[in-house]
Amino acid sequence: MAGYDKEAGASLYYIDYIAMLHKVDNGAFGYGSYFSLSTMDRHYRSDMSVEEAIELVDKCILEIRSRLVIAPPNFVIKIVDKDGARVHAWRQSVQDVTTASV
């Protein structure tokens, strides 16, 4: 769950299987998270620009597609910030993500 507050700024929370709420800097869930979280641990910085964050998401998508036996064919990248929540981009095939190098 993500949101934006005028005083606190942007926040991201993970809700686990017993409904415990955890504030996190970055996150992923499902089988792809085993590959995405290690990529985020290596490349995530708290001062990233939106462009750098999108590059990191693309790296995570590439990892999922190359390592997960049955990878989802489509990904939606959404941004939540002071301007609200919006869809930034769709990633529908491996050719969509050619600039990110892992």
Secondary structure, DSSP 8 states (H G I E B T S, - for coil): -EEEETTTEEEEEEE-TT--EEEESS---STTHHHHHHHHHHH--TT--HHHHHHHHHHHHHHHHHH-TT--S-EEEEEEETTEEEEEEEE-SGGG--S---
